[in-house]
């Protein structure tokens, strides 16, 4: 591990100063005090380091902590990897393994040994930026910043989209072109920021703070924010791996879409954002619907409504046909036939009226297609949906009225059937004659002298003997 010259100078100054104080009992240090002073100096002036070497003397404690020595040809240093970091290891540690460790230089006070408190262990040769990326990713993931439960839903029909990006980048031109083609009614705001360099992360964070406080203060309300830039190296994209930007995205009250670099590029911002788009162009396609798809959906809704109405009418027709063929109504078949024909005609009229209404609505939809680019689609969809609901209610009311009319006609037919029955005939002064066995006597020739017969009247029976 390279030695920081400033640290050595501080240690030298400290040594000279303390030697000059020998003999002054007020300046005498205890071992603990001296060790603590050296530890503070190392932690403050050396801080975080990325060190490469070979693992030896690996000890895995029952508590879950790992202790090992990191060495090379000329030196060695103790390392401590505590249990909360062990569970983030990408692979199990073994003696002889060539690794890079990211951590802070400190001193184990009980023994006076300086050591590295390890935050991350990775395979040799990955690099410092990648190590920082992995360390921050694990840290934020453990805090829940990547949890799906914290993600906000991106609206399907946004009114206003804000693009936080460079005003001169290709990503902005690509997104604007696609939004104009797919959803020309959407309002687009551009918040210009730097997307590369040391100041970029802070500038983007401040942009989110401003948008959070400004949104809703005017007539313009932002629905979705897209943070975007084109591709680049890990160094170019590093502002989007900064912790302060990740926390700003997580705390932002509106849905954020992250569209950083190419499809193979992943940043911390992608994991924290509510939605990650593989490219800037893909972000534009994800946040707005396609006008052509909306037209197709409207046409499909009209077709579905027509099919539903046809099915309802068909079921009522089948029910009437079943009632017409039942035993109860075989005698007054002409009445049922008339009713069936009336129902068929009513069904034809209803279907014709419905088809005419659908045709009118289809013409209206065709007229609105030209106006779709000028009118807000959500409001137009609500209007059309309301009219379809009204038509559906009218259709249901009409069908119910037809069914009630048919029910009343069936009731009337049943009453007529009853009036034509034998009991009704008897009530008008006629009688029915039966033999001893209860069989109907249809002719006087069928009786014999001395045979007993029964005459059935409306109010009783008369028993007699044939002479």
C-alpha positions, 0 to 999 in steps of 0.5 A: 500500500503506498504511504501518504507523504503528508501522513508521514510528515504529520507523524514526524511532527508529532514525534518531534513535538512529543520528544520536546515535551519529555520530562513534562509530566503534563504531556506524558501519554498513556499507551491508550492515549497514544494509540488513540491519537495514532488511530485518529490520525490514520483514519482522518488523513488516510481514510478510504483505500483500495488495496490489492494483495493475497489473502492469508491466515483467514479466520472465520469466526462463529459470530460471522466476522472474518479476519485475514492478512492481506500480503504481497512480496514486501509487506502485509496488513491485517484486515477485518470484515465484519458480519454485516459486510460478509453477507454482501460477499460475491464469493467465499474467501479462501487463503491464497486468493488474489483480491482487492479490498475497499475499506478504511485504515484504522488501528486495533487499539487493544493490540496497537496494530493498524488494520483495514476495516473492509467494506468490500472484497472483489476479484483482482483487477476490477478497478477503484470506480467499480469497487465504489459502485459495488460498495454503494450499490450494496449499501443502498440496497441494504437500506431499501432504496431499491425495493419494488414496494417504494417504486411509484407508478408511472401514469399511462396518460401523462399531461406534462413530462419534464426532461432533466438532461443536457440541452445539447445532447443527442438524448434530448433530440431523440426523446423529443422526436419520439414524443412528437410522433407518438403523443403530440398532445403531451407538454414537454419541459426541459430542465438543462443540467450538466450530465458529466463531470464533478458538478453534474450530480449536485446540479441534477440533485438541485434540479430535483429539489427545485422541481419538487417545490415548484410543481403544482405552484402554477397551472402546469403540473408535472406527471413524470420526470425523465433523467437522461443522457447518452452513452459513455465510459464508466467515468463519463456516467459516474455522476449517476453513481453518486450517493447524493443523487441516488437519495435525491431520486429516492426522496423525489415525490413524482415518478422518475424514469432513468434513461442513462447511456446504452442498454448495457450501461447500469448506474445506481440511478437506474436501481433507485428510479421508479422505472429504468429505460435501456436507452433515452429513446426507449424512455420516450416509448415507455412513458406515453401511449401510441396514438395509433394504439389508442384508435385501435383500442376504441375500435375494439371497444365498439366491436366488443359492445356490439358483440355483447348486445348481439349475445344478449338478444340471442339469449332472449330469442332462444328463451322465447323459442323454448317457451313456444315449444313447451307443453303448456303452450302447444294448444294456443300455438298461434298466440305464441307464434304471433308473440314470437314474430312480434319479438323477432320484429322488435329484436330486428328493430332493436338491432337495426337501431343499435347498428345505426347508433354504432354507425353514427358513433363510428362516423363520429370516431372517424371525424375525431381521428383528425382532431386527435392530435389537437385534443387531449386524449384522456378527456376525449376517451372519457366523453366517448366512454360516457356516451357508450355507457349511456347507449349501454343503459338505453340498450339494457332498458329497451331489452328489459321493456321487451322482456316485460312486454313478452311476460305480460303477453304470456300471462294473457295467453295463459288466461285465455287458455284457462278460459278455453278449458273444460271448467270454463265450459261447465260454468256456462251450463254444460255438463260432462257425463262419465260412466262408473269407471270415470270414462267420458260418455261421448254417445248415448249408444255407448250406454246400456240399460241399468248402467249407472252414470254420473253427470258432472256440472259446474257446481256438483254431480248428478248420479242416475241409472240408464233405462 
